[in-house]
Amino acid sequence: MSPAVVFCTQRCLHCWRVQPPDIGLEWSELGPDEWDPPELVVEEAIKAQRRILTGYKKHPKVPEILWREAWNPNQAAISLSGEPTLYPYIGGLIREFHRRGFTTFLVTNGTLPERLEALPEPPTQLYISLTAPTEEAHRVLCRPLLKDAWKRILRTIDLARERFDRVVYRITLIRGWNDRYADEYAKLIERGQPPFVEIKAYMFVGYSQRRLTLDAMPLHRHVMEFAEELAKKTGYQLYDENISSRVALLVSGAVKPRIPGL
């Protein structure tokens, strides 16, 4: 789910979502004049989940136990669309989900560290998207709307290291664009020392097809080659992969024993 919908601080080339230049329109990209309160957002998100499930309860191919599990969600991925930390009540949203027994998975592009710093309680897991490892590459690939966006991202990396236990860096690998920056990514990883690093292939879908070409979508073997190179440079362990999703997971050996389920 997302509390931000179309609002974002960046216009990333690889983003599947619609952006103003894609359709020749303009809108306030940093948010509306008024925002819904956290309690309403959570309640409506659960209602929307149940609306999707309507009609599946008695379907012969749907086990009832799975349907009931989905009918009563207890995990919230605060992501999907837009930059969630633009939502001014993001701390209240996380708290409301936790109050209802949810785990929370907050995804951010890192351009609003002040919102993370102000959280009254941390999400269960913080997920930071790092499509570019240098200021110049970030300017070209992510097309930030904030002039000091890169400095803000570096502050988020430092803040995450200081204040959050479960952190994932997500690298969306774009062939011919950011797949030559293993050294630079290794420096960012060394700076932030996240428990996890996820390398995932860019997918040629949605409105990104208007900005990139099919050649930009790497095969799984390209993802694995980059992951193995990054593992060697950082000392992280190549823990797992998923071929159908074209994704690899690196885990810091220093924290692996403390991570449940690994």
Secondary structure, DSSP 8 states (H G I E B T S, - for coil): --SSTT--SB--TT--S--HHHHT----TT--SS---HHHHHHHHHHHHHHHHTT-TT-TTS-HHHHHHHHS--EEEE-SSS-GGGSTTHHHHHHHHHHTT-EEEEEE-SS-HHHHHT-SS--SEEEEE-S-SSHHHHHHHH-BSSTTHHHHHHHHHHHHHHH-SSEEEEEEE-TTTTTT-HHHHHHHHHHH--SEEEEEE----GGGGGTS-GGGS--HHHHHHHHHHHHHHH--EEEEEETTTTEEEEE-TTTGGGSTT-
